């Protein structure tokens, strides 16, 4: 969890900075498209890192983990996993 939390915290900080820059520009400004692409790439890179840790990005800053006992979920900035569904006969 500490690695996932750190990776997500860093990504959230970068995403918020990009979003602020994006929102500060007029809607017709050509740089908005580049900022939007950069933000999308940042989120995709985060999802790839989550996958390497054994999780599945299910939404923005939301991760599911498949375990022997069921599906566990984590959402930034929570500190704990929570059980979404239990497997029959699971631990």
Secondary structure, DSSP 8 states (H G I E B T S, - for coil): -HHHHHHHHHHHHHHHHHHHHHHHS-TT-THHHHHHHHHHHHHHHHHHHHHHTT-EEEETTEEEEEETTEEEEEETT-SS-EEEEE-TT--
